[in-house]
Amino acid sequence: MKTILITGATGLVGQEIVKICHDNNYVVHYLTTRKAKLETKANYKGFYWDPAKEIIDINCFKNVEVIINLAGASVSKRWTKSYKETLLNSRLETLNVLLKTIEKEHITIKQLISASATGIYPNSYKAVYEEDCDMKSTGFLGQVVERWEAAASAFKALDIKVANIRIGLVLSNQGGALVQLVKPIKAFVGSAIGSGEQWQSWIHVNDLARWFLFVVQNNLEGTFNGVAPNAVKQKALVKAIGELLSRPILVPKVPSFIMRMILGEMSLLVLESQHVSSKKVEQAGFHFKYDKLKPALEDLL
């Protein structure tokens, strides 16, 4: 059985990837900064690391040829000046310590698949973004993603194949954005945010996890958009949730300036529009279980 090393394995997406790996008879090694989360099972073993201090248990690399990197502080926390540094450093430090250790210990790794984000694309209500788009967001999140991908691409110098997965809005019933959207709708105060016209490029968490493993199994490299084929406008997403939960969407849209007052710069996560294409993913031969929003929501809710 092949062994895959995963950083961020205990997070929302990481847990789903672990399930998919086990379904396909892969052994999972994972790195965690919390010793309380260390486990040892036949197909699942944890190892301690502290990327900020460049501490890592090199036993994590035993029998590993592929690394899936999901590590990084959550973007869903107010972007103070200090937390913005945390957002960036948590992504760069994790990749840096992996790279340094692999090089220093002469460890043979064949492939790195690293999480990235669709936030690298500029805010637009008209553009449809494919991976070869030259336009980059000049905002904070765009800058973070650009440096994040560059840190992953540095592994190429060690003859390691690198794939960056630009993840969109992940739909899961275990946490994340969908759970937060459902709460006010269930309480009969659901509303579109801002204009409601902004594009939401979403993906079911199971499809995203299967895509990561598809990249492993097909030894792919390059940049890929981790989104489903049919993006929707924000108001359509809210309406679809309301219909599924038998809740009317009666409350007026929450104005953009209110969201900026509440969330500060982090409001860009819900106010900016990125219509992102999945064409390259489909051309690679991947088949989505949930290519349309309604079946995805029905499965989750």
N, C-alpha and C positions, 0 to 999 in steps of 0.2 A: 504493500500500500504506500502511495506517495504521502509525503508530509508537507503541509503548508504552514508557514509562519504568518500569523495575523496580528497586527497591531490594531487596537481599538475593537477587539473581538467581543467585548462585553457591552458595546453600545447597540443602538437600535438596528443599524444595518449589519454590524458585526455579528450579532446573535443569529440573524437570518442566514448570513453566509456560512456560519459554523454548521447550522442545520443542513444546508445544501451540501456542504463538504462531507458531512457524515452520511448523508443519503447516498453519496457517490463513493463511499468507502475511502475517503481521505482521512489521514490522521492530522489533527490540528494542534500546533504549538501556538501559544499566544503570549504576548508580553503585556504586563500590567504594572502600573505604578503603585497599586494597592496590594500589599501582601495578604490582606484578608480575602482577596479574590483569587488567590492561587489554588488551583485544583490539580489533582493528578488522577486521570482515568486512562483506560486502555487506548482511547483515541483522542484524548483531550488533555493537554498538559500545559500548565501556566508557568511562566518565568518572570522574575522581577526585573524591572529596569527603572532608571531615573534619567531620562534624556537630558534634562537641564544640567545634571552633574556628570553626564557621559558615563553613567553606570549601566551595564547590561550583563546579564548572565549569558555567556557565550554558548552554554549548553542548549540554548533555544534553537540554535542553527543545526543541531544534529539531524542528519538525513533530510534536511530541507533544501529544496531547489527553487522554490517559489515563495515570494513574500507578497502578502496583500496588506497594504498600508492604509489604515483608516483613521489613524491617530490625529487628534487635534481638538483644542478647546471648542466648546459649543458656540456657534454664532448667535444663538438665541438667548443672549444675555446683554444687558445694556452696555453699549460700546463707550465706556469711559476711556480716557487716555491710557491708563495702565492696562485695562482689559484689552484694548486694541493691540498692545504689545504682546499680551498673552496669546491672543488669537494667532498672531503671526509666528511668534517664537515657538509655540507648541507644535506647529507644523514643520518648521525648519529644523528644530532641534532633534525631532524624532528621526527624520530622514538623515540628518547629519551623523548621528551616533551609529545608525545602521551602516551607512557608507564607510565611516572610519573603521568600524569593527571588521567589516567584511574585508576591507583592504589590508588592515594590519594583521589579521589572523589568517589571511589567504583562504578565505571561505569561498567555496564554489556555489554561486547562486546564478540561476539561469534567467530568472524573470522577476520583475517587480511590477505589480499592479497597484497604482496609487490613486486614492480618492482625490478628486478635484471638484470644482463647482461651476455651474453655469453662470455664476456671478461675474465671470471674466468678461461676459458679453455686455455691450452697452445697453442702456435703457432704450427701448424702441417699441412702438406700437405697430410698426410696419415690417421691419426686417425679419427674415427667417434665418437663423444662424446655423451654419454648418461648421464643422471643425476647422476647416481651412480659412475661416474668416480672419482677416487681418485686423479688424477693429477690436480694440480692447477697452473695457471700461476704465475710466480714469479715476473712479471712486476708490474708496478704501478697500472694499471687498475685491474689486478687480486687481488691485495691486497685490493683495495677499495671494490670490490665486496664481497670478503670474509668477511670483517668487516661489510658491509652493510647487508648481509644475517644473520650474527650473531646477529646484533642489532634487526632484525625482529624476529629471533627465540627466543629472550628473552621474547616475549609476551606469549610463551607457559607456563611460570611460573605462569601466571594469568589464566590458563585454557582456553586460546584462541587458536583456531586452526590457524596455520600459513601456508601460501603457498607463496613460492618465485618463481617468473616467470622470468627466464633468457631470456631476450629479445635480439633478433638478429637485423639485419638490417631492420628497419621499412620502408616499401614503402608507400608513401603518396604523393598526388599532392598538399598538403597544406604546405609543408615544409620538412625539413630533408634532408637525403642523396640523395633521388631520384631527387629532384629539383636541387641540386648542380651538379649531374651527367648529367642532361639533358641540362643545360646551354651551356657547351662547345660543346656538340654533335650537338645542334641546330645551333651553330655558325660554324659548319664544322671543329672543332678542337678537336673532341672527341678522347679519347685515353684510352687504358688500363693503369693501374697504377702498377708500379713495374714489377714483372714478369708476372702479369696477371693470374698466375696459382693459386693464393690464393683463398680458398673457401669463399664464401659469403653466410651465412645462413640468409635468408631473410624471411619476413612475410608481407603480406598485412595488412594495419592498421585496416581494418574492421574485419579481422579474429582475430587479436590480441585483439581487443576490445571485440569481441564475446567470446573469450577464457576466458578473465577475468570474464565476467558475468557467463560463464559456470561453472567456479570454485566456484562462489558464489552460484549458483542455485543447485549445486551438493555437496556443503559443503565439498569440497576437501581440503586436506592439503598435504604438502610435497614440493619438488622441481620439477619444470617443465621447460622444454625448450620452450620458446615462439618463435618458428620458424616454417616455412612451411616444408612439407615433402621433397622437392627437392632442396637442396642447389645447387648453380652453381658457377663456377669459375668466377673471376672478369672480365676476358676478354669476357666471354660469356654474362655476364650482360650488359656490354658496347655495345657489338655487337647487342644484342636483342633490346636495346633502339634505336640504330642507325637504325636498320631495320624498327622498328615501325614508326620512324620519317622520314624515307626515307633519311637518312643521312649516307654517307660512313664513316667508321672508317679508315682513311688513315694516321693519324699522328702516328709516332712511339710511343711505350710505354714510359711513363714517368719513368725514372730510379729511383730506390729506394733512391739513395743518394740525388737526387734532392728533393724528397718529404721530406726527413729528414731535408734538409737545409731550406725548406719553412715552414714546420710544427713543426720541432723539435720532441720531444718525442710523440706528438700527432699523428705523422705519423703512429704509430702502428695501429691506427683505420682503416687505409686503406691498410696497408701492411701485417698485420698478417692474418693467415689463420686458421679458425675454422669451421670444417664440423660438424654441430650439428644435432643430431637426434630428430625427433618429435614423435618417436614411442610411448613413454609413454602417450603423449597427445592424440594420436589416440586410444590407448588402453583404455583410460578413457571414450571414446565414443564421442569425439568431431569430427565434420566433417568440414573440411576446404572448404570454397567456392573457394579459390584460392590456389590449391596445386601445380600448375606449374607456372613458371615465365611468360610465354607469355600471358596467360589470365589475370594475375594480372596487367601486364603493359598495356594491351589493355584497361582494366577498368579505369586505372588511367590516361593514356595519350591520 
